[in-house]
Amino acid sequence: MGGVRQNQLEDLAAITIMRLALGAIAQLPNTQQLSIIELLSPSTAKIIAPILLDLTPDNPNTVAPKAAWKKAKLPTPREQYAKDIADRPETPADHAPKDPGAGRLLQFR
């Protein structure tokens, strides 16, 4: 949990409490679940609301990510990254060449 150090007993207690709380929330009507999600994570609520409220989508067709990038006439993130790497100079003009020096600070064997 976020790098928090805790012993096994605390871990077990946290897991038990969260399972009970989430189980109780799961038993609530969808509108109340949505209210709790809006309180805890407003951005998520916008995505989850159509599912919980059983709304039909504006456009029932789904599109694969690659097709969506093509339809938007934009390069995919991979293509953007490849172009960025290709456009970079070998060595930046404002940097001196790297000198590894005679000895290394850390030597691993």
FIKOLZA-1660 file (N, C-alpha, C; in steps of 0.1 Angstrom, whole numbers, plus 5000, padded with zeros to 4 digits):
% residues 109
   i   px   py   pz ch aa at
   1 5008 4988 5000  A  M  N
   1 5000 5000 5000  A  M CA
   1 5009 5012 5000  A  M  C
   2 5013 5017 4989  A  G  N
   2 5020 5029 4988  A  G CA
   2 5033 5030 4995  A  G  C
   3 5039 5018 4997  A  G  N
   3 5052 5018 5004  A  G CA
   3 5051 5020 5019  A  G  C
   4 5039 5019 5025  A  V  N
   4 5037 5021 5039  A  V CA
   4 5041 5008 5046  A  V  C
   5 5050 5009 5055  A  R  N
   5 5055 4997 5063  A  R CA
   5 5044 4993 5073  A  R  C
   6 5040 4981 5074  A  Q  N
   6 5031 4977 5084  A  Q CA
   6 5032 4962 5086  A  Q  C
   7 5029 4958 5098  A  N  N
   7 5031 4943 5101  A  N CA
   7 5019 4936 5095  A  N  C
   8 5020 4922 5096  A  Q  N
   8 5010 4914 5090  A  Q CA
   8 4996 4916 5096  A  Q  C
   9 4996 4918 5109  A  L  N
   9 4983 4920 5116  A  L CA
   9 4976 4933 5111  A  L  C
  10 4984 4944 5110  A  E  N
  10 4978 4956 5105  A  E CA
  10 4973 4954 5090  A  E  C
  11 4981 4947 5083  A  D  N
  11 4978 4944 5069  A  D CA
  11 4965 4936 5068  A  D  C
  12 4964 4926 5076  A  L  N
  12 4952 4918 5076  A  L CA
  12 4940 4926 5080  A  L  C
  13 4941 4935 5090  A  A  N
  13 4930 4943 5095  A  A CA
  13 4926 4953 5084  A  A  C
  14 4935 4959 5077  A  A  N
  14 4932 4968 5066  A  A CA
  14 4924 4961 5055  A  A  C
  15 4929 4949 5051  A  I  N
  15 4923 4942 5040  A  I CA
  15 4909 4938 5044  A  I  C
  16 4907 4933 5057  A  T  N
  16 4894 4929 5061  A  T CA
  16 4884 4941 5062  A  T  C
  17 4888 4952 5067  A  I  N
  17 4880 4964 5067  A  I CA
  17 4876 4968 5053  A  I  C
  18 4885 4969 5044  A  M  N
  18 4883 4973 5030  A  M CA
  18 4873 4963 5023  A  M  C
  19 4875 4950 5026  A  R  N
  19 4866 4941 5019  A  R CA
  19 4852 4942 5024  A  R  C
  20 4850 4945 5037  A  L  N
  20 4837 4947 5043  A  L CA
  20 4831 4960 5037  A  L  C
  21 4839 4970 5037  A  A  N
  21 4834 4983 5032  A  A CA
  21 4830 4982 5017  A  A  C
  22 4838 4976 5009  A  L  N
  22 4835 4975 4995  A  L CA
  22 4824 4966 4992  A  L  C
  23 4823 4955 5000  A  G  N
  23 4811 4946 4999  A  G CA
  23 4798 4953 5002  A  G  C
  24 4799 4962 5013  A  A  N
  24 4787 4969 5016  A  A CA
  24 4783 4979 5005  A  A  C
  25 4793 4986 5000  A  I  N
  25 4790 4995 4989  A  I CA
  25 4784 4988 4977  A  I  C
  26 4789 4976 4974  A  A  N
  26 4785 4968 4962  A  A CA
  26 4770 4964 4964  A  A  C
  27 4765 4964 4976  A  Q  N
  27 4751 4960 4978  A  Q CA
  27 4741 4972 4977  A  Q  C
  28 4747 4984 4976  A  L  N
  28 4738 4996 4975  A  L CA
  28 4733 4997 4961  A  L  C
  29 4722 5005 4959  A  P  N
  29 4717 5008 4946  A  P CA
  29 4727 5015 4938  A  P  C
  30 4726 5014 4925  A  N  N
  30 4736 5020 4916  A  N CA
  30 4737 5035 4918  A  N  C
  31 4726 5042 4920  A  T  N
  31 4727 5056 4922  A  T CA
  31 4735 5060 4934  A  T  C
  32 4734 5053 4945  A  Q  N
  32 4741 5055 4957  A  Q CA
  32 4756 5052 4955  A  Q  C
  33 4759 5041 4948  A  Q  N
  33 4773 5038 4944  A  Q CA
  33 4779 5050 4936  A  Q  C
  34 4771 5055 4927  A  L  N
  34 4776 5066 4919  A  L CA
  34 4779 5078 4928  A  L  C
  35 4771 5081 4937  A  S  N
  35 4773 5092 4947  A  S CA
  35 4786 5091 4954  A  S  C
  36 4789 5078 4959  A  I  N
  36 4801 5076 4966  A  I CA
  36 4813 5077 4957  A  I  C
  37 4812 5072 4945  A  I  N
  37 4823 5074 4935  A  I CA
  37 4825 5089 4932  A  I  C
  38 4815 5096 4930  A  E  N
  38 4816 5111 4927  A  E CA
  38 4823 5118 4939  A  E  C
  39 4821 5114 4951  A  L  N
  39 4827 5119 4963  A  L CA
  39 4842 5116 4963  A  L  C
  40 4845 5103 4960  A  L  N
  40 4859 5098 4962  A  L CA
  40 4867 5101 4949  A  L  C
  41 4861 5101 4937  A  S  N
  41 4869 5102 4925  A  S CA
  41 4860 5108 4914  A  S  C
  42 4859 5122 4914  A  P  N
  42 4850 5128 4904  A  P CA
  42 4853 5125 4890  A  P  C
  43 4865 5123 4886  A  S  N
  43 4868 5120 4872  A  S CA
  43 4864 5106 4868  A  S  C
  44 4865 5097 4878  A  T  N
  44 4860 5083 4875  A  T CA
  44 4845 5083 4874  A  T  C
  45 4838 5091 4881  A  A  N
  45 4824 5091 4881  A  A CA
  45 4818 5093 4867  A  A  C
  46 4825 5102 4859  A  K  N
  46 4820 5105 4846  A  K CA
  46 4821 5093 4837  A  K  C
  47 4831 5085 4839  A  I  N
  47 4833 5073 4831  A  I CA
  47 4823 5062 4835  A  I  C
  48 4822 5060 4848  A  I  N
  48 4814 5049 4854  A  I CA
  48 4799 5052 4853  A  I  C
  49 4794 5064 4853  A  A  N
  49 4780 5068 4853  A  A CA
  49 4772 5061 4843  A  A  C
  50 4776 5061 4830  A  P  N
  50 4767 5054 4820  A  P CA
  50 4765 5039 4823  A  P  C
  51 4775 5033 4829  A  I  N
  51 4774 5018 4832  A  I CA
  51 4765 5016 4844  A  I  C
  52 4767 5024 4855  A  L  N
  52 4758 5022 4867  A  L CA
  52 4744 5027 4864  A  L  C
  53 4742 5037 4856  A  L  N
  53 4728 5042 4853  A  L CA
  53 4722 5035 4841  A  L  C
  54 4729 5025 4835  A  D  N
  54 4724 5017 4824  A  D CA
  54 4720 5026 4812  A  D  C
  55 4728 5035 4809  A  L  N
  55 4725 5044 4798  A  L CA
  55 4730 5038 4785  A  L  C
  56 4723 5040 4774  A  T  N
  56 4729 5036 4761  A  T CA
  56 4739 5045 4756  A  T  C
  57 4749 5041 4749  A  P  N
  57 4760 5050 4744  A  P CA
  57 4754 5058 4732  A  P  C
  58 4760 5070 4731  A  D  N
  58 4757 5078 4719  A  D CA
  58 4761 5071 4706  A  D  C
  59 4772 5064 4706  A  N  N
  59 4776 5057 4694  A  N CA
  59 4780 5043 4699  A  N  C
  60 4772 5033 4696  A  P  N
  60 4775 5019 4701  A  P CA
  60 4787 5012 4695  A  P  C
  61 4792 5018 4684  A  N  N
  61 4804 5012 4678  A  N CA
  61 4817 5015 4686  A  N  C
  62 4825 5005 4687  A  T  N
  62 4838 5007 4694  A  T CA
  62 4849 5007 4683  A  T  C
  63 4860 5014 4686  A  V  N
  63 4870 5016 4676  A  V CA
  63 4883 5012 4683  A  V  C
  64 4891 5004 4676  A  A  N
  64 4905 5000 4681  A  A CA
  64 4913 5013 4682  A  A  C
  65 4923 5013 4691  A  P  N
  65 4931 5025 4693  A  P CA
  65 4938 5029 4680  A  P  C
  66 4944 5020 4673  A  K  N
  66 4951 5023 4660  A  K CA
  66 4942 5030 4650  A  K  C
  67 4929 5024 4649  A  A  N
  67 4920 5030 4640  A  A CA
  67 4915 5044 4644  A  A  C
  68 4914 5046 4657  A  A  N
  68 4911 5060 4662  A  A CA
  68 4921 5070 4659  A  A  C
  69 4934 5066 4661  A  W  N
  69 4945 5075 4657  A  W CA
  69 4945 5078 4642  A  W  C
  70 4942 5068 4634  A  K  N
  70 4942 5070 4619  A  K CA
  70 4930 5079 4616  A  K  C
  71 4919 5077 4622  A  K  N
  71 4907 5085 4619  A  K CA
  71 4909 5099 4623  A  K  C
  72 4916 5102 4633  A  A  N
  72 4920 5115 4638  A  A CA
  72 4931 5121 4630  A  A  C
  73 4937 5113 4621  A  K  N
  73 4948 5118 4612  A  K CA
  73 4960 5123 4621  A  K  C
  74 4963 5115 4631  A  L  N
  74 4974 5118 4640  A  L CA
  74 4983 5105 4641  A  L  C
  75 4996 5107 4642  A  P  N
  75 5005 5096 4644  A  P CA
  75 5002 5089 4657  A  P  C
  76 5004 5076 4658  A  T  N
  76 5003 5069 4671  A  T CA
  76 5014 5073 4680  A  T  C
  77 5012 5071 4693  A  P  N
  77 5022 5075 4703  A  P CA
  77 5036 5069 4699  A  P  C
  78 5036 5056 4694  A  R  N
  78 5048 5050 4691  A  R CA
  78 5055 5057 4679  A  R  C
  79 5047 5061 4669  A  E  N
  79 5052 5069 4658  A  E CA
  79 5057 5082 4662  A  E  C
  80 5050 5089 4671  A  Q  N
  80 5054 5102 4676  A  Q CA
  80 5068 5100 4683  A  Q  C
  81 5069 5090 4691  A  Y  N
  81 5082 5088 4699  A  Y CA
  81 5093 5085 4689  A  Y  C
  82 5091 5076 4679  A  A  N
  82 5101 5073 4669  A  A CA
  82 5106 5086 4662  A  A  C
  83 5096 5095 4658  A  K  N
  83 5100 5107 4651  A  K CA
  83 5108 5116 4661  A  K  C
  84 5104 5117 4673  A  D  N
  84 5111 5125 4683  A  D CA
  84 5125 5120 4684  A  D  C
  85 5127 5107 4685  A  I  N
  85 5141 5102 4686  A  I CA
  85 5149 5105 4674  A  I  C
  86 5142 5103 4662  A  A  N
  86 5149 5105 4649  A  A CA
  86 5153 5120 4648  A  A  C
  87 5145 5129 4653  A  D  N
  87 5148 5143 4652  A  D CA
  87 5158 5149 4662  A  D  C
  88 5161 5141 4672  A  R  N
  88 5171 5145 4682  A  R CA
  88 5185 5145 4676  A  R  C
  89 5193 5155 4679  A  P  N
  89 5207 5154 4674  A  P CA
  89 5215 5144 4682  A  P  C
  90 5225 5138 4676  A  E  N
  90 5234 5128 4683  A  E CA
  90 5238 5133 4697  A  E  C
  91 5245 5145 4697  A  T  N
  91 5249 5151 4709  A  T CA
  91 5243 5165 4709  A  T  C
  92 5237 5169 4720  A  P  N
  92 5232 5183 4720  A  P CA
  92 5243 5193 4719  A  P  C
  93 5240 5204 4711  A  A  N
  93 5251 5213 4708  A  A CA
  93 5256 5221 4720  A  A  C
  94 5247 5222 4730  A  D  N
  94 5251 5230 4742  A  D CA
  94 5257 5221 4753  A  D  C
  95 5260 5209 4750  A  H  N
  95 5266 5200 4760  A  H CA
  95 5280 5196 4756  A  H  C
  96 5289 5195 4766  A  A  N
  96 5302 5190 4763  A  A CA
  96 5302 5175 4762  A  A  C
  97 5311 5169 4755  A  P  N
  97 5311 5154 4754  A  P CA
  97 5313 5148 4768  A  P  C
  98 5307 5137 4770  A  K  N
  98 5308 5130 4782  A  K CA
  98 5322 5124 4784  A  K  C
  99 5327 5125 4796  A  D  N
  99 5340 5119 4799  A  D CA
  99 5339 5109 4810  A  D  C
 100 5340 5097 4807  A  P  N
 100 5337 5087 4818  A  P CA
 100 5348 5087 4829  A  P  C
 101 5360 5093 4826  A  G  N
 101 5370 5094 4836  A  G CA
 101 5378 5081 4837  A  G  C
 102 5389 5082 4844  A  A  N
 102 5398 5070 4845  A  A CA
 102 5392 5060 4854  A  A  C
 103 5386 5064 4865  A  G  N
 103 5380 5054 4874  A  G CA
 103 5365 5057 4876  A  G  C
 104 5358 5046 4879  A  R  N
 104 5344 5047 4881  A  R CA
 104 5341 5049 4896  A  R  C
 105 5330 5056 4899  A  L  N
 105 5327 5058 4912  A  L CA
 105 5322 5045 4919  A  L  C
 106 5314 5038 4912  A  L  N
 106 5309 5025 4917  A  L CA
 106 5313 5014 4907  A  L  C
 107 5319 5004 4912  A  Q  N
 107 5323 4992 4904  A  Q CA
 107 5315 4980 4909  A  Q  C
 108 5308 4974 4900  A  F  N
 108 5301 4962 4903  A  F CA
 108 5308 4950 4896  A  F  C
 109 5309 4939 4903  A  R  N
 109 5316 4928 4897  A  R CA
 109 5307 4916 4897  A  R  C
% end
